[in-house]
Amino acid sequence: MFPIKKRYPGHAFKVAYALLGLGLMSLEKYIVVFDEWVNVHDIEEVLWIWGNNTDPSRDIIITKGPIDVLDHSTKK
């Protein structure tokens, strides 16, 4: 989970794609980006914000990337 100070629409997607380009971060299953005012160390707040403020059609992207051979849950 990464808090950012959004400066323009789509900024969170740009941050997520940048993180995927950092070495082994490309093997991560989930990258979640929050606004700076969310306390990412409070799991209850994170889950509440995530569950109540997310519009899947607008806020979620699903990408395909490299597959880790040690991950049994990936489609090969």
Secondary structure by P-SEA (a helix, b strand, c coil): cccccccccaaaaaaaaaaaaccccccccbbbbbccccccccaaaaaaaaaccccccccbbbbbcccccccccccc
